[in-house]
């Protein structure tokens, strides 16, 4: 074979391989891309949270646009699942709409219509890893000064819940935040980079974000529950803990429902707390709302003042998840309150038996014990109990 013929052969071979690369199906490339599986929107009076769920590792960058105001997030190494809605309206003053599209073959673009873009203190974009959804890109809009980790240190001088809940931030290797004029078309290209806006150090706890949690402050109304030596009632402390815990969990992205928010019975007929009707009404709230977990908050009592400590209860014939939930929450409370560990124990309590999800009942401390009554009637005690429960829930969902 002469030299010229050899060169011709290699040229034809290379040219054929080049064209075959275009004809081959893009299966390998598609398989290497993470899929955007879902977009969840939660709006309340404080903020709007948009959570983008991916089934694999992704990177992202963001930019802002004016007239009208928009925040645009490009997620690279991703493709949009056909089942994901391309547009969602948002009933909030913080954001009005979110749109999605396949910006290019490897980039999903998300556009949020919002006036919060004007100030970096009114919006945040970050990512999370871990939990039931391995990779998430999260966008917050609104009054963010009290969100996430910041609210954990607001009461009674107690230490921040951030020291108890391990946050695992996701990937934005370039750290880019962009500001540009022009089109935000979710299916067209073009943007210009500027130096990054530092991301907030607060974020949702892995696993808690997006969870629906029902908290049941024990007793209420005509039923005081246990009464301490100085007249402190179980029903009042349980409600105070539940209300503070609600704030902490919502700051981490959870949807939290209380069975009662005031000093009242839960059942429509105002049944006694020990009546089946009252107990079932509490279970119904959790079951009808398809809660991820149910947690009933109580304080213990004994005939003498010596008994003290914290106990976690789970249904004796329930799931392993209920056992683990009770153990995690009890452990979190012990770390914050420094109480005696009375164990994680099986029970046959009605609210643990008749709920459809992992459920537990927490005896936080003994209101019949003078020292623990005083502790639990203080702002510091309530804060520490709420922080401990929140840390335990975070551990459970990890």
C-alpha positions as CSV (number, residue, x, y, z in Angstrom):
1,X,0.0,0.0,0.0
2,X,1.6,3.3,-1.1
3,X,1.7,6.3,1.2
4,X,-1.0,8.4,-0.6
5,X,-3.4,5.5,-0.5
6,X,-2.8,5.0,3.2
7,X,-3.6,8.6,3.9
8,X,-6.8,8.4,1.8
9,X,-7.9,5.3,3.7
10,X,-7.4,7.0,7.1
11,X,-9.2,10.1,5.9
12,X,-12.2,8.1,4.8
13,X,-12.3,6.1,8.0
14,X,-12.1,9.3,10.2
15,X,-14.8,11.0,8.1
16,X,-17.1,8.0,8.5
17,X,-16.6,7.9,12.2
18,X,-17.3,11.6,12.4
19,X,-20.7,11.3,10.6
20,X,-21.6,8.1,12.6
21,X,-21.3,10.1,15.7
22,X,-24.1,12.4,14.5
23,X,-26.3,9.4,13.5
24,X,-25.9,7.6,16.8
25,X,-28.8,8.0,19.2
26,X,-28.0,10.4,22.1
27,X,-28.8,7.7,24.6
28,X,-25.4,7.7,26.3
29,X,-25.5,11.5,26.7
30,X,-29.1,11.4,28.1
31,X,-28.2,8.7,30.5
32,X,-25.4,10.8,31.9
33,X,-27.7,13.7,32.7
34,X,-29.6,14.2,35.9
35,X,-33.3,14.4,35.5
36,X,-35.4,17.1,37.0
37,X,-38.2,15.1,38.4
38,X,-40.4,17.6,40.3
39,X,-40.8,21.2,41.2
40,X,-42.5,21.9,44.6
41,X,-43.8,25.4,45.6
42,X,-44.7,26.4,49.2
43,X,-45.9,29.9,50.0
44,X,-46.8,31.4,53.3
45,X,-46.9,34.9,54.8
46,X,-43.1,35.0,55.3
47,X,-41.7,33.7,52.0
48,X,-42.1,31.5,48.9
49,X,-39.9,28.4,48.7
50,X,-39.4,26.6,45.3
51,X,-37.6,23.3,45.5
52,X,-36.4,21.6,42.3
53,X,-35.8,17.8,42.8
54,X,-33.2,16.1,40.7
55,X,-32.3,12.4,40.6
56,X,-28.6,13.1,40.2
57,X,-25.8,15.6,40.9
58,X,-26.3,19.0,39.2
59,X,-24.6,22.4,39.1
60,X,-26.3,25.7,38.8
61,X,-25.9,29.4,38.3
62,X,-28.4,32.3,38.5
63,X,-29.0,35.7,37.1
64,X,-31.5,38.5,37.7
65,X,-33.6,40.4,35.0
66,X,-35.6,43.6,35.3
67,X,-38.8,44.9,33.6
68,X,-40.4,42.7,34.8
69,X,-38.4,41.4,37.7
70,X,-37.2,37.8,37.4
71,X,-34.7,35.5,38.9
72,X,-33.3,32.9,36.5
73,X,-31.6,29.7,37.5
74,X,-29.8,27.5,35.0
75,X,-29.2,23.9,36.1
76,X,-26.5,22.3,34.1
77,X,-26.0,18.6,33.5
78,X,-29.8,18.1,33.6
79,X,-32.8,17.3,31.5
80,X,-36.4,18.0,32.3
81,X,-38.7,15.1,32.8
82,X,-41.8,15.2,30.5
83,X,-44.1,14.9,33.5
84,X,-42.9,18.1,35.1
85,X,-45.3,21.1,34.7
86,X,-43.7,23.8,32.6
87,X,-45.5,26.6,34.5
88,X,-47.0,27.2,37.9
89,X,-48.8,30.2,39.2
90,X,-47.9,31.3,42.8
91,X,-50.4,33.2,45.0
92,X,-48.0,35.4,46.8
93,X,-46.7,38.9,46.9
94,X,-43.1,37.6,46.9
95,X,-43.4,35.7,43.6
96,X,-46.1,35.2,41.1
97,X,-45.0,32.5,38.7
98,X,-42.4,29.9,38.0
99,X,-41.6,28.6,34.5
100,X,-39.3,25.8,33.3
101,X,-37.8,24.7,30.0
102,X,-35.0,22.8,28.4
103,X,-32.6,25.7,27.7
104,X,-30.2,23.6,25.7
105,X,-29.6,19.8,25.5
106,X,-27.8,19.8,28.9
107,X,-29.3,22.8,30.7
108,X,-32.7,23.3,32.4
109,X,-33.7,26.9,32.9
110,X,-36.0,28.0,35.7
111,X,-37.5,31.5,35.6
112,X,-39.3,33.0,38.7
113,X,-41.3,36.1,38.3
114,X,-40.6,38.2,41.3
115,X,-39.8,41.7,42.5
116,X,-37.6,40.3,45.2
117,X,-34.6,40.3,42.8
118,X,-33.9,44.0,43.7
119,X,-32.3,43.1,47.0
120,X,-30.0,40.1,47.7
121,X,-31.5,40.0,51.2
122,X,-34.9,39.1,49.8
123,X,-33.9,36.1,47.8
124,X,-31.5,33.2,48.0
125,X,-30.6,30.3,45.8
126,X,-28.8,27.3,47.2
127,X,-28.6,23.5,46.8
128,X,-28.9,20.6,49.1
129,X,-27.8,17.0,49.1
130,X,-29.0,14.0,51.0
131,X,-32.4,12.7,52.2
132,X,-35.1,11.0,50.2
133,X,-34.4,13.3,47.3
134,X,-30.7,13.1,46.7
135,X,-30.2,16.5,45.0
136,X,-32.2,19.7,45.3
137,X,-31.9,23.3,44.1
138,X,-33.8,25.6,46.5
139,X,-35.0,29.2,45.8
140,X,-36.4,31.4,48.6
141,X,-38.1,34.7,48.1
142,X,-39.5,37.1,50.8
143,X,-38.6,38.0,54.4
144,X,-35.5,35.9,54.7
145,X,-34.0,37.5,57.8
146,X,-36.0,35.2,60.0
147,X,-35.8,32.1,57.9
148,X,-33.7,28.9,58.3
149,X,-31.0,29.1,60.9
150,X,-31.5,32.7,62.0
151,X,-34.8,32.0,63.8
152,X,-33.2,29.3,65.9
153,X,-31.3,31.8,68.1
154,X,-34.1,34.3,68.6
155,X,-35.5,33.3,71.9
156,X,-34.3,33.5,75.5
157,X,-30.6,33.7,74.6
158,X,-30.5,30.0,73.9
159,X,-27.9,28.7,71.6
160,X,-28.8,28.3,68.0
161,X,-30.3,25.2,66.6
162,X,-27.7,25.3,63.9
163,X,-25.3,23.7,66.2
164,X,-27.6,20.7,66.5
165,X,-28.7,20.2,62.9
166,X,-26.0,19.3,60.4
167,X,-26.5,21.2,57.1
168,X,-25.0,19.7,53.9
169,X,-24.8,22.3,51.2
170,X,-24.9,21.3,47.6
171,X,-22.9,22.2,44.4
172,X,-22.5,25.6,42.8
173,X,-18.8,25.3,41.9
174,X,-18.6,28.5,40.0
175,X,-20.6,30.4,42.5
176,X,-21.9,32.5,39.7
177,X,-24.8,34.9,40.0
178,X,-25.6,36.8,36.9
179,X,-27.3,40.1,36.1
180,X,-28.5,40.7,32.6
181,X,-31.0,42.4,30.4
182,X,-33.0,40.8,27.7
183,X,-34.7,37.5,27.3
184,X,-35.3,34.9,30.0
185,X,-36.8,32.4,27.5
186,X,-36.5,29.0,29.2
187,X,-35.7,27.4,25.8
188,X,-33.2,29.9,24.4
189,X,-29.6,30.7,25.2
190,X,-27.6,33.8,26.2
191,X,-26.4,35.3,29.5
192,X,-23.6,37.3,30.9
193,X,-21.7,36.6,34.1
194,X,-20.8,39.1,36.8
195,X,-19.1,38.4,40.2
196,X,-21.0,36.2,42.5
197,X,-23.3,37.2,45.3
198,X,-22.2,35.2,48.4
199,X,-24.8,32.6,49.2
200,X,-26.5,32.7,52.6
201,X,-25.0,30.5,55.3
202,X,-28.5,29.4,56.4
203,X,-30.3,26.7,54.5
204,X,-32.9,24.0,55.0
205,X,-31.9,21.0,57.0
206,X,-31.3,17.9,54.8
207,X,-34.5,15.8,54.7
208,X,-36.8,18.2,56.6
209,X,-37.4,20.4,53.7
210,X,-40.8,19.7,52.1
211,X,-41.9,17.3,54.9
212,X,-45.4,17.5,56.4
213,X,-45.2,17.2,60.1
214,X,-48.1,17.1,62.6
215,X,-47.4,18.2,66.1
216,X,-49.9,17.3,68.8
217,X,-49.7,19.4,72.0
218,X,-51.2,17.1,74.6
219,X,-54.4,17.8,76.5
220,X,-56.0,21.3,76.3
221,X,-59.3,23.0,77.2
222,X,-61.0,21.4,80.1
223,X,-58.3,18.9,80.5
224,X,-55.2,20.4,82.0
225,X,-53.1,17.2,82.0
226,X,-50.6,16.9,84.8
227,X,-50.2,19.9,87.2
228,X,-46.9,20.8,88.9
229,X,-46.2,21.7,92.5
230,X,-46.6,25.5,91.7
231,X,-49.6,25.0,89.4
232,X,-47.9,24.8,86.1
233,X,-50.0,22.8,83.7
234,X,-48.9,20.2,81.2
235,X,-51.3,21.5,78.5
236,X,-49.8,25.0,78.6
237,X,-46.1,23.9,78.4
238,X,-46.9,21.4,75.7
239,X,-48.5,24.1,73.6
240,X,-45.6,26.5,74.1
241,X,-43.1,23.9,73.0
242,X,-45.2,23.0,69.9
243,X,-45.6,26.6,68.8
244,X,-41.9,27.2,69.1
245,X,-41.1,24.0,67.4
246,X,-43.4,24.9,64.5
247,X,-41.4,28.0,63.9
248,X,-38.1,26.1,63.9
249,X,-39.3,23.4,61.5
250,X,-40.9,25.8,59.1
251,X,-37.7,27.8,59.0
252,X,-36.1,24.6,57.7
253,X,-38.7,24.1,54.9
254,X,-41.2,21.8,56.6
255,X,-45.0,22.2,56.5
256,X,-46.1,22.0,60.1
257,X,-49.7,21.4,61.3
258,X,-50.7,21.7,65.0
259,X,-53.7,19.7,66.2
260,X,-54.5,22.7,68.4
261,X,-53.1,26.2,68.5
262,X,-55.0,27.4,71.5
263,X,-56.1,26.2,74.9
264,X,-59.0,24.1,73.7
265,X,-60.1,20.6,72.9
266,X,-59.5,19.3,69.3
267,X,-62.7,17.3,68.7
268,X,-65.8,19.2,67.5
269,X,-67.8,18.1,70.6
270,X,-65.0,19.2,72.9
271,X,-64.6,15.7,74.3
272,X,-62.3,15.0,77.2
273,X,-58.7,14.3,76.3
274,X,-59.0,10.7,77.3
275,X,-62.1,10.1,75.3
276,X,-61.8,8.1,72.0
277,X,-63.5,11.0,70.1
278,X,-60.9,13.5,71.2
279,X,-58.0,11.2,70.6
280,X,-59.3,10.2,67.2
281,X,-59.7,13.8,66.2
282,X,-56.0,14.3,66.7
283,X,-55.2,11.2,64.7
284,X,-57.6,12.3,61.9
285,X,-55.7,15.6,61.4
286,X,-52.5,13.6,60.7
287,X,-54.1,10.9,58.6
288,X,-56.2,13.3,56.5
289,X,-53.2,15.5,55.8
290,X,-51.0,12.6,54.9
291,X,-48.4,13.7,57.3
292,X,-44.8,12.3,57.1
293,X,-44.6,12.0,60.9
294,X,-46.8,12.6,63.9
295,X,-45.4,13.7,67.3
296,X,-47.4,14.1,70.4
297,X,-45.8,16.4,73.1
298,X,-46.5,15.8,76.8
299,X,-45.0,16.2,80.2
300,X,-44.9,13.4,82.7
301,X,-46.0,13.2,86.3
302,X,-45.7,10.9,89.3
303,X,-47.3,10.8,92.7
304,X,-44.0,11.8,94.4
305,X,-41.6,14.7,93.5
306,X,-38.5,12.5,92.9
307,X,-39.3,11.1,89.4
308,X,-37.5,13.0,86.6
309,X,-36.3,12.6,83.1
310,X,-37.4,12.2,79.4
311,X,-39.0,9.2,77.7
312,X,-39.8,8.5,74.1
313,X,-42.7,6.2,73.3
314,X,-43.6,4.3,70.1
315,X,-46.4,1.8,69.3
316,X,-45.4,-1.6,70.4
317,X,-46.6,-3.2,67.2
318,X,-45.7,-0.3,65.0
319,X,-43.0,0.2,62.4
320,X,-39.3,0.3,62.9
321,X,-39.5,4.0,61.7
322,X,-41.7,4.8,64.7
323,X,-39.1,3.3,67.0
324,X,-36.3,5.2,65.3
325,X,-38.3,8.5,65.4
326,X,-38.9,8.1,69.1
327,X,-35.2,7.4,69.7
328,X,-33.9,10.3,67.6
329,X,-36.3,12.8,69.2
330,X,-35.6,11.6,72.8
331,X,-31.9,11.8,72.1
332,X,-32.1,15.3,70.8
333,X,-34.1,16.4,73.9
334,X,-31.6,14.8,76.3
335,X,-28.7,16.7,74.6
336,X,-30.5,20.1,75.1
337,X,-32.2,19.7,78.4
338,X,-29.7,17.5,80.2
339,X,-32.4,15.3,81.7
340,X,-32.2,11.7,82.7
341,X,-32.6,9.2,79.9
342,X,-35.7,7.1,80.9
343,X,-35.5,5.1,77.7
344,X,-37.3,4.6,74.4
345,X,-40.2,2.4,75.2
346,X,-43.1,0.6,73.5
347,X,-46.6,1.7,74.3
348,X,-50.2,1.2,73.3
349,X,-51.2,4.9,73.4
350,X,-54.2,5.6,71.1
351,X,-52.5,8.4,69.1
352,X,-49.6,6.1,68.3
353,X,-51.8,3.2,67.3
354,X,-54.3,5.0,65.1
355,X,-52.0,7.2,63.0
356,X,-51.0,6.0,59.5
357,X,-47.4,7.3,59.6
358,X,-44.4,7.0,61.9
359,X,-45.6,8.3,65.2
360,X,-44.3,8.9,68.7
361,X,-45.3,10.4,72.1
362,X,-42.7,12.4,74.0
363,X,-42.7,12.8,77.7
364,X,-40.4,15.8,77.7
365,X,-39.8,16.0,81.5
366,X,-41.7,15.6,84.8
367,X,-43.9,18.6,85.7
368,X,-44.4,16.9,89.1
369,X,-40.6,17.4,89.8
370,X,-40.0,20.9,91.2
371,X,-36.7,21.4,89.4
372,X,-38.1,20.2,86.0
373,X,-41.3,22.1,86.5
374,X,-39.3,25.3,86.9
375,X,-37.1,24.5,84.0
376,X,-40.0,23.7,81.6
377,X,-41.9,26.9,82.7
378,X,-39.0,29.1,81.6
379,X,-38.4,30.5,78.1
380,X,-35.0,28.8,78.1
381,X,-36.5,25.4,78.9
382,X,-39.2,25.7,76.2
383,X,-36.5,26.8,73.7
384,X,-34.2,24.0,74.6
385,X,-37.0,21.4,74.4
386,X,-38.1,22.7,70.9
387,X,-34.5,22.8,69.7
388,X,-33.9,19.3,70.9
389,X,-37.0,17.9,69.2
390,X,-36.1,19.8,66.0
391,X,-32.6,18.3,66.1
392,X,-34.1,14.8,66.6
393,X,-36.4,15.2,63.7
394,X,-33.6,16.3,61.5
395,X,-31.6,13.3,62.5
396,X,-34.6,11.0,61.8
397,X,-34.9,12.4,58.2
398,X,-31.2,12.3,57.4
